[in-house]
Amino acid sequence: MRKKYFASLISHIYLLLLCFFAIFPLLWIIISSIKGKGELTGNPTAFLPKVVTLEYYRHVIFDLGFIVNIRNSVIISLATTGIAITISALAAYGIVRFFPKIGTVLSKVLVTTYIFPPILLAIPYSIVMAKLGLTNTRIGLVLVYLSFSIPYAVWLLVGFFKTVPIGIEEAAKIDGANKIQVFMQVVIPLVAPGIVATAIYTFINVWNEFLYSLILINDTSKMTVAVALRSLNGSEILDWGDMMAASTLVVVPSIIFFCLIQNKIAGGLSEGAVK
């Protein structure tokens, strides 16, 4: 018993140390964002602030208009996630129920789109969006994100729909439900955890995307948070306080959101595992 207790104690200490090293950069950013003017440059190695202030947040949100960039990212991410999940759910259900023989092969073909690095398709996408007149628009950016999000979402949702027994759908049809009612009222509630997990992953990927947002968006009023954060680094005079405050606004909400729904993500992924 003593050996087990000692081994457990060592394991917990080791995990606590790893956790501390993992969250230390984030903790440093948050603390640096509330330091007073001149503290970051005067004594950059000091951990605790001498004066606690939210001046950097006020300057970033109101003076630099960072709230507009956050709004753009929210709109683009929600639009992409909603459209991608709707199309992917229908496609995955069709693959599982109507094309069972080629469903596995087709889902693998869809996920091969992730083999190509994003930079390889930057020029073709730029040319296509320019010909369509969608450069420097949110719609064009959403269309580009959909081309990457839908194949990945279909590949994930195929596994979830395979877990739904065909007998449940046949019983609903015997009770008088049509195909749409079976899909919406029977199948969707059963795979809801998987849909939630896929939607969350899609939202986070779009929220953090940088390359295509930088290439396709030139108007500062339409930039996403990733590009706006990079523009602070490219200014003539870099204010590290503003950079830390903007980084906190971008990173912390997504981390909090992920921590709140991590159980649903884990549950959805485990339910979607097909043996």
N, C-alpha and C positions, 0 to 999 in steps of 0.2 A: 504493500500500500504506500509506503514511504517513497519507494522508487517511482511509482506511478505519479504520486503527488509532485515529486521533484521534476519529473519529466514534463508534466503538465505545466508547472510553473515556468520552466525554461522555455517551453513552447509559446506560452502567452507573452513572456517578456520579449522574445524574439519577434513575435507578430506585432507587438506594440512599437518596437523600434522601427520595423519596416513601415508601419502605418505613419509614424512620425516623419520619417524621411520622405514618404510619399506626399503628405499634406503640407510639409514645410514650405515649399515654393508658393502654394496657394495662400497659406497663412501670411507669408512675407508680403505678397501682393496686397492683401486686404489691409494689413497694418500700415504698409507704406502709403496706401491711398488716403488714410486719415491723419497723416502727419502734417504738421504745420509747414508753412512756406519756408524753404531754405534748409529744412532738416535732412532731406534726401541728399542734397549736394554738400551740405556742411559736414554731416557725419553719416555717411551712407551705411556704415556697418552697425549702427545703433538699431537694436531690434524694437524696443518699446518707444512710442512717440512721447515727446515732451509736452506737446499740445495736440489735443484731439480736435480735428476740424473736418467739416464736410465741404469745404470750399472747392476742392478739386471736383467733386461730384456736381456741384452747382455750375461750375465753369464748363464742364464737359456736356452736361445735359442741356443747359439753356444757352450758353454763349457759343459753343461749338456745334450745337444742333444734333447731338448724338442720339437724342430721343427719336429723331426722324429716321435715322438709320436702324434703330431697334424696331420701329414700326414697319419699315420696309422688310426686314428679315422675318418678322412675325407674319406679315401678309404672304410673302413668297413661300415660307415654310408651311404655313397652314394650307394654302392653295395646292401646293405640290403634294402634300401628304393626303389631303382629301381626295384629289383626283386619282392619285396613284393607288390608294387603297381600294377605291371603288372599281377601277378597271382591273386591278390585280385580283381582287376577290372573284369577280366574274370569270376572269381568264383561268384562274386556278381551279375553280369549281368545274368549268368546262373541260379542262384537261383531265381531271380526276374522273368525272362521270361520263363524258362523251368520247374521250380519246384515251382509254385506260392503257392500251398497248403502246402507244407512242408518247404517253404522258411523261414518263421518266426521261426519255431521250429529249423531248421538247423542252422540259424544264432545265436540263443541263445545257442545251443550246442557248437558252435565254441567259443563263448566268455566265456564259463565255464572254459576254459583252464587258465584263469586269477584267478580262485579261488585258485589254488594251489600256495603256496609261492615259489619263485625261489629257495630257499635253499633246498627245498624238492626234486627238480629234479637235483641238482648239481651232485650228485654221479652217477645217471644213465647216464646223459649226458657225464660225464667224461669217463665212461666205454665205451660208444658207440663211442665217438671220438677217444679213444685209440685203439679200435679194427679196426676202419676205417683208422687209421694212420693220423688223422687230428688234433692231439693235437699239440699245439704250432704253429698253422697255421691260417692265416686270413680266409681261406675258411671254416675251422671248426667253427670259431667264427661267421661267416656270417650265416652258416646253423643253428646254435643254435638260433641266433637272429630271423631268419625267422620263426622258429617254434612258436615264441611268437608274432611276428609282423603280420603275415598273418591272423590268426584268428581275431585279433582285427580290422585289416584293412577291412576284409570282412564284419564284423559286422557293421562298420561305412558306408561302401559303399553301402550296401543293402538299407539303408534309402535314399541315394542319387538317386540310380537307380529307386526306386519306384516313384520318382517325375517326371520321364520322361513319358509323355503320350504315350500310345501304338499307338495312331492314327498317330503320327509323323513317327514312324517306318513303319507303314503300307503304308503311303503315299510315303515314300522313296522306298519301295519294288515295289510299282506300277510304279514308275518312272524308274525301272530297276536295282536298287541297290541290290546286294547280301547281305548275312548276315554280312560278314566281313566289307563291305562298310557301312552298316547301323550302325554297332557298332563303327567303327573308325571315320566316317565322320558326323554322326548324333548324336549318343548317347554320345560319349566321350566329344564333345564340350559343351553339355548341362550340364554335371556333372563335368566339369573342376574345378569349385571352390571347390567342395567336394573332388576331387582327390588331389588338391593342399593342402587342409587342412589336409587330412589324411597323405599325404607324409611328411608334416612338423612335425606332431606329431610323426610319425615313426622315422624320422631323429633325433629329439631331444631325444626321448627315447633311441635310440641306442647310441647316443653321450654320454649320461649321465650314461649308464649302467656300473656297476663296478664288480659285483660278478663273472659272467662267464668269463669276461676278466681276472680277477685275477686268476681264477682256471685253465683256458685252455691255457693261454699265460705265458711262463716263460722267453722267450728271450726278453731282454730289447729293442732290435731293433724293436720288433713287438708289444710292449705294447701300449695300448691306453692312452689317456690323463688322464682318471680317475685313472688308476693304476699308471701311472707315477707321478701324483700329490700325491698319497698316499705314493709312495716310497720316496718322499722328506721328508715326516713326519717320515719315519722309518729309516732315516739315523742317523749315530752316533752323528753328530753335526748338529742340525737343524738351518738353516739360515732362519729367518723369512722373510727377504727381498726376498730371492728366492721363498719362499712359496707364498708370496703375489703377486709377479710378475707372477708366474705360474698360480695362481688362477685367476688372471685378464685375462690372455691369454685364459683360458678355459671358463670363465663365460661371460665376456663382449661381445665377438662376437656373442654368442648365444642370448644374451639379445637384442643386436642391431638388429639382424636378425629377432627376434620375434616381436620387435616393428614395423619394417618395413612392415611385412606381417600380422599383427594382424587383419587388416580389412578384408583381404581375408579369414582368419580363421573364423572370426565371420560370414561373409557372407556365407561361405560354410556350416557352421554348421546350420545356420538358414534356408538355402535352403534345407538342408537334413532332416529337421524335418518333419516327416510324421504325419499328423493329422488323 
